[in-house]
Amino acid sequence: PGTDAVDWSQGMRLWGAMTPLRDALQRFLRDHASAPAAMRHLLEAQDLVGLRSLAHRLHGAAGNLAMPGLR
């Protein structure tokens, strides 16, 4: 396995071209920049429902963006 966070070959199959894939990855990074801190807060608060919900959203997005390590 490579060290890339993105499986570029899979991403290209999913998105059809590099530009839309990169745009989607940039949106993901922007929209989820606070996810690690949010997960830490939810864990500390023992909000397992909230934590599971956030993890589920990240899992789905990671699959859609060909990010197997995060998925």
Secondary structure, DSSP 8 states (H G I E B T S, - for coil): --S-SS-HHHHHHHHSSHHHHHHHHHHHHHHTTTHHHHHHHHHHTT-HHHHHHHHHHHHHHHHHTT-TTT-
